[in-house]
Amino acid sequence: MLNMTQQQSFQQSRLEFTKIAQVSSDWVWEIDEKGVYTYVSEKNKRFFGIRSR
């Protein structure tokens, strides 16, 4: 379990990652240890016709 400082740091890091991914011309995705997609950039979604949940 993360303490408050670690949680805030993680949330800030996640926000920065998302901002970079949104403006990147590259395709960006993230998967978890089970191989499940946890993040797909808008560019990927548009290309593959994926709708957000």
Secondary structure by P-SEA (a helix, b strand, c coil): cccaaaaaaaaaaaaaaaaaaaaccccccccccccccccccaaaaaaaccccc
